[in-house]
Amino acid sequence: MYKTTPRAVVFESLGILLRKGSPALFGLVLLASLFSYATPYFLSFANFLTILLQSSILLMVALGMNLVLVSGGIDLSLGALLGLGGVITVLLCHGGTAVVISVIAGVGIVSVFGLANGLLIARTGLPPFIVTFGTMGIAQSLALGLSKGSSLPGVPALIRYIGEGRCIGIPVPVWIALGITFLVHLLLSNSCFGPHIYGIGANEQSAILSGINVKKSKIKVYFLAALLAGIGGLITIGRMNSAHPTVGIGMEFEAIAAAVIGGTSLFGGIGGVPGTMAGVLVIGVLRNGLDLMMIPGTWQISIIGVIILGSVSGDVILRKR
Amino acid sequence: MEEIGGRKDNYISYLKKFSFQYPQVIMLILIFGLFSSLAGSWFLSVQNLINVLRQTSLLYILAIGQTFVILTAGIDLSIGGVLSVSSCICAILLSQKLPISFAMTIALMIGTLFGLANGVIVAKIGIHPFIVTYSMMWISKGAAYVILGGDVLYGFPPSFRFLGAGQILGIPVPIIWAGIIFFMCYVLLVQTRFGRALYGVGANAESARLVGINVSKINVIAYGISGVLASLGGLLYISRLNSAEPAIGELFLLETIAAVIIGGTPFNGGEGGIERTLIGVFVIVLIVNGMNILGIASFWQDLVLGVIIIAGTLINEYVRKRVYRWW
C-alpha cells in the first residue's frame, strides 16, 4: 500500500506541473510571488484587472501567431497590420463614414493582407518569413503614409467603449479577449481544422499524402491571424482614444516570445491556446511588476530580453534532460 | 555556316543562362536604367554616384556579417542593437579623451562578445536563432539607452572622423574598408576549410557533423563575425555622422536582410555568397537613393522595399526552378 503524505502530494504535483510542459505556468507563479514580495501594490484585484487589460491586445496577436507557428510558419506582419487597421478605421470615421462600416472596413482590409500572405505562401511556396517580412514593410509604410506619420486623435464613442468600457465590473477588452480565446481553443481542439494545422506543422509532406488540403488550410491560418490582429488594433485605438501608426512595431516579436514561452515550437506542430495565454500573462506580469517597482523603461527593455532568453533556454535544457 | 550558327546559338544561350542564374544583375540594370531616365542628370552625377558608393560600403559591411549567419541557415536580428551599443560605448570613451585605438578596440570587443554570445546560445543550447538574436537585440538596444541615457554625443576628434568621412587619393575611406573586408571574407569563404565547412553546416548540419565538422564552433564563429562587423559598421557610421545616439541602429536590420535575400542567398542556408550580397546592397541603395532624389516621402519607401523583397524572392525562386529544368 502507498502511504500518502502531504509532502509526497506536494512533490508529485510539482513534478506533474514541470513535466506536463507548463514552464510558463511555473514562471508565472514564480514572477507573481517575486513581485508580491517586492512591491505592496502588486497583489490586489484592481492590479490583477489592469494586468488582464494590458495583456488583452497582446493576447489577440499572440493567438494568431500561435496558429501560424503551429502550422509551421511565422507571421512578422501582425504588428504592422494592427497599426494599419487602427489608422484606416479612424481615418474613415473622420471622413464621415458610419462607425460600424469603418470598423468593418479597417478589420477587413487587414484581413485581406492576411489573405494575401496566405495566398503567396501557399501558392508560390516562398518562405513565410520573407513574404510576411515584405508585407510588414508594406503595411507599416501604408500606415505611416496614410496618417502622414502623426497620431490621429479622436475616436467615436462605440470604439472607445470597446477599448475602455466595463461590463459587470470587468473591462470590455478582457471579455473580448476571453471570448476569442475560447473560440480559438474550440477551433484548435474541437474541429477538424485544428488537427489539420497540427499535421501540416508536424510534417507537411505526410499531411498532403493523407489528403489534407494544405494550401487552403495555410491560407485560412494567415487570414485568421490577420483578422485577430485587426481586432487587436480596434481595441488599441479604443484604449488610446487615437490611432498611432507605429503602435504595433515590435508586437509581433512579443507575440512570438509569448507563444514560445507558452510551449509553442518554432518548428511547427506543437503549441496550444492555454500555453499561449500563460505566455502572454508572463510578459504582462513582468511589464506590470517592473512598472510598479519604478524600474525605468530603458532598463525594462534589457530585462525582458534577458528573461525571454533565460526562460526559453531553461525550457530547452529541461526538455533535453 | 554551321559553325557560325552554332556560335550564335552559344552566345544567346550563354546570355540566357547568365540572366537565369543571376536575375539580380538584370534587376540592378533595370533599376539603374529606370532612375537614370526619371532623375537623369542629378542621379548620374559623379557626386551622387560617389555618395551611392559610400552608402553601399557601409550597408555592405553589415550585410557581409548577415550573409555569414544566413549561410549557416540562421539569422541575426541583433545587428542594429549591437551597432548601437558598441558605437555608443566608443563615443563615450572618445568623449573622455581616451586614445582612439583604445576606444575602438573596446567597442569592437563589445560587438564581438555580443556576437559570440548569440553563437554560443544558438549552438550549445540549441535555441532557434530567431529567438536568441531577437532577445539579444532587445538587450543590446536597452543597454545602449542605459549607457547614453537618451543623450546625443557629438564632435569627435579629426583622426577618428577620418575613418568614416575622410578620403585617400580621392576615394572615400569607407569604400576602402569595405574593399578590404570583402577581400578578407571572400578568401575566408572560398579558400579556407572554414568556408567550406560553413556552407556544409548551412546545407545540412547533421551530415556536416557526421563528416567530422565541429558544427557548434562554425556557428559560433559565424555569429562572432556578424557581431564584429556590426560594431565596425557602427564606428564608421558615427564617424561619418559626427554624432552618436542609441537609436542609430534601427534602420539597418530590414535593409541588411533584404540585401542578402535579393542578392540570392536563401534563408535555408548553404547557398549563395558575399559577392551576391553586394548586388543586393546595390539594388537597395540605388532604390533608396533614387527615391530620395525623386522626392518620395520616406514613409512610402518601406512600401517599395517590401514589394521588392517579395518580388525579388519570387523571381529568384521561379528562375531557380526554370534553371534546374533547362540546364
HADDOCK unambig.tbl for C-alpha pairs under 7 A between the chains (distance, minus, plus):
assign (segid A and resid 130 and name CA) (segid B and resid 310 and name CA) 6.71 0.50 0.50
assign (segid A and resid 131 and name CA) (segid B and resid 310 and name CA) 5.72 0.50 0.50
assign (segid A and resid 134 and name CA) (segid B and resid 306 and name CA) 3.96 0.50 0.50
assign (segid A and resid 134 and name CA) (segid B and resid 307 and name CA) 6.19 0.50 0.50
assign (segid A and resid 134 and name CA) (segid B and resid 309 and name CA) 5.75 0.50 0.50
assign (segid A and resid 134 and name CA) (segid B and resid 310 and name CA) 5.70 0.50 0.50
assign (segid A and resid 135 and name CA) (segid B and resid 306 and name CA) 6.12 0.50 0.50
assign (segid A and resid 137 and name CA) (segid B and resid 302 and name CA) 5.18 0.50 0.50
assign (segid A and resid 137 and name CA) (segid B and resid 303 and name CA) 5.55 0.50 0.50
assign (segid A and resid 137 and name CA) (segid B and resid 305 and name CA) 6.96 0.50 0.50
assign (segid A and resid 137 and name CA) (segid B and resid 306 and name CA) 4.81 0.50 0.50
assign (segid A and resid 138 and name CA) (segid B and resid 302 and name CA) 6.22 0.50 0.50
assign (segid A and resid 138 and name CA) (segid B and resid 303 and name CA) 4.03 0.50 0.50
assign (segid A and resid 138 and name CA) (segid B and resid 306 and name CA) 5.30 0.50 0.50
assign (segid A and resid 138 and name CA) (segid B and resid 307 and name CA) 6.94 0.50 0.50
assign (segid A and resid 141 and name CA) (segid B and resid 299 and name CA) 5.26 0.50 0.50
assign (segid A and resid 141 and name CA) (segid B and resid 300 and name CA) 5.34 0.50 0.50
assign (segid A and resid 141 and name CA) (segid B and resid 302 and name CA) 5.45 0.50 0.50
assign (segid A and resid 141 and name CA) (segid B and resid 303 and name CA) 5.27 0.50 0.50
assign (segid A and resid 142 and name CA) (segid B and resid 300 and name CA) 6.97 0.50 0.50
assign (segid A and resid 142 and name CA) (segid B and resid 303 and name CA) 6.97 0.50 0.50
assign (segid A and resid 144 and name CA) (segid B and resid 299 and name CA) 5.65 0.50 0.50
assign (segid A and resid 145 and name CA) (segid B and resid 299 and name CA) 5.24 0.50 0.50
assign (segid A and resid 145 and name CA) (segid B and resid 300 and name CA) 6.10 0.50 0.50
assign (segid A and resid 298 and name CA) (segid B and resid 142 and name CA) 5.36 0.50 0.50
assign (segid A and resid 298 and name CA) (segid B and resid 145 and name CA) 5.90 0.50 0.50
assign (segid A and resid 298 and name CA) (segid B and resid 146 and name CA) 5.92 0.50 0.50
assign (segid A and resid 299 and name CA) (segid B and resid 142 and name CA) 6.10 0.50 0.50
assign (segid A and resid 299 and name CA) (segid B and resid 146 and name CA) 6.55 0.50 0.50
assign (segid A and resid 301 and name CA) (segid B and resid 138 and name CA) 5.86 0.50 0.50
assign (segid A and resid 301 and name CA) (segid B and resid 139 and name CA) 6.57 0.50 0.50
assign (segid A and resid 301 and name CA) (segid B and resid 142 and name CA) 5.17 0.50 0.50
assign (segid A and resid 302 and name CA) (segid B and resid 138 and name CA) 5.68 0.50 0.50
assign (segid A and resid 302 and name CA) (segid B and resid 139 and name CA) 4.04 0.50 0.50
assign (segid A and resid 302 and name CA) (segid B and resid 142 and name CA) 4.74 0.50 0.50
assign (segid A and resid 302 and name CA) (segid B and resid 143 and name CA) 6.48 0.50 0.50
assign (segid A and resid 305 and name CA) (segid B and resid 135 and name CA) 4.53 0.50 0.50
assign (segid A and resid 305 and name CA) (segid B and resid 136 and name CA) 6.60 0.50 0.50
assign (segid A and resid 305 and name CA) (segid B and resid 138 and name CA) 5.34 0.50 0.50
assign (segid A and resid 305 and name CA) (segid B and resid 139 and name CA) 5.28 0.50 0.50
assign (segid A and resid 306 and name CA) (segid B and resid 135 and name CA) 6.80 0.50 0.50
assign (segid A and resid 306 and name CA) (segid B and resid 139 and name CA) 6.63 0.50 0.50
assign (segid A and resid 308 and name CA) (segid B and resid 135 and name CA) 6.73 0.50 0.50
assign (segid A and resid 309 and name CA) (segid B and resid 132 and name CA) 6.34 0.50 0.50
assign (segid A and resid 309 and name CA) (segid B and resid 135 and name CA) 6.03 0.50 0.50
assign (segid A and resid 313 and name CA) (segid B and resid 125 and name CA) 6.75 0.50 0.50
assign (segid A and resid 313 and name CA) (segid B and resid 127 and name CA) 6.78 0.50 0.50
assign (segid A and resid 317 and name CA) (segid B and resid 125 and name CA) 6.93 0.50 0.50
